[in-house]
Each structure stands twice: as structure tokens, then as C-alpha cells.
Amino acid sequence: MTEQRLKDRIAVVTGASRGIGWHTSLALAKEGAHIIAVAKTVGALEELDDEIQALGGSTTLVPLDLMDYDAIDRLGGAIYERWGKLDILFGNAGLLGAVTPITHLDPVKDWEKVMGVNLTANWRLIRSLDPLLRQSDAGRALFVTSGSPHKCNPYWGIYSISKAGLEAMVRTYAGEIQQTNVKANCFNPGPTRTGMRAKAVPGEDPMTLPHPTELVPHIVNCLVPDCMEQGRMYDFRSASWKIYGSPVYDD
């Protein structure tokens, strides 16, 4: 039997009810991690729980809207009371928002909601969970980004801007935790066979795109204690770590 690289480690996964988050949760569970699965859809979380239990793993289900920032604070407190630490934070949840000129964006429905989920919620997660990650012998935080902030395609403004902010935040955080056991990085999946991608590019043949299961081994490798990268971005399409300022693959 293959040794489990994440045995007895605690992992928070946001957007765990589908797509990349769902399959990453399964993969981390296979490696021995207890999954704290965060998503809005209760039924999908229960299905994930069934799948992980069938693998012999365990979960804690957290039905949570990431726009409920106080609930994110409570999540940190609950994890502290039960485990006293956190080993992995996978910030996967995200919104595309409207594909439209930035002058047409609705201030609340588009701007506040997308920035809230893609940027502010991840800041609140870092703020809430950083003390717990520091209690781990090898805390790992990884956030899903995109090629969009580097390309800045017309009409993709809200998504590109929110991901640019996310990358800047993670790089800043990484610099602030240099002297700790915590590592923080971003992960660029590139075009992937997900519901978000289908919404963004409706005329595209999804079968030409990688399935989330193809990304998962790379994501797991970014979250194991052996990963010592800090403040960088892993690019799936080139299967390599990128130093910021170097070329990246676009979506």
C-alpha cells in the first residue's frame, strides 16, 4: 500500500462541492487528510462526504457562503477548539462574474460579489486561519488563480482584477511568513473542464480541455510538507513553478 503523505493532517478546501474543489478533496482524503469541506450547496457536500467515506476517509462539512465573513471567523475558532491547528488551506472557490465592459458592471451584483468571493473572502480566510497554519509543522496555503490578470482581456475585467488582487495578496502574505513553517502560493489551472469555463466560453468543446482529475496530482504536490516553494505560482500547463514577472500561460 502506498504511504499516505498527508496522514492525520487537517485540510480546508473551499468550493468543495464541485469541479476542482471536489476532486482535490477526494485526492487529499486519499492521501490521509481530514477534509473540512466548505461550500454553499449542502446536498453536494453530503455527496462528497459519501465519496470520501467510501475511500475510508473523513470529512467535516461546512455549509458556508464565503460572503458571510463573520462565519469565516467562526470557522477559525471552531478548528482551533477541535484540532488546535490547520495544515492545509486550499482556496479554490471563485466566481467568473459578468463578461462585459467594466463600465457596464453592476456595483453590487458584479463588482462587490466577485471581489467579495475571489479576493475579500480569501483575505478573511488568511486572517482567520493564519494562526492555525502557524501551529502546523508544515502549513501550506494554495489559492487558485488564472492567466487572466496577466493577459487582461477586454470584457473579463472583474475576473482579471479580482485574481490580480488575489495574487498580490498571496505574494505579500508569503513575504510576511518567511520565518515560519507556512508556505503560501498560487495555482494556475489554465482552461479546465469546469462549469465556470463552460459559462465563460460557451462555444468551446469541453472535451478538448483537461479534466479536473488531471490537475489534482499537481495540486496535491503543492500542498504536501515537502513543497518548499514560497510566494510563487504553479502553472499546470507547463507543469512548472513561475517566478512572478516571468511569462505565464493565458486562459
Summary of the structure (lengths in Angstrom):
residues: 251
radius of gyration: 17.1
end to end distance: 37.9
largest distance: 56.3
contacts: 842
relative contact order: 0.14
helix: 46%
strand: 15%
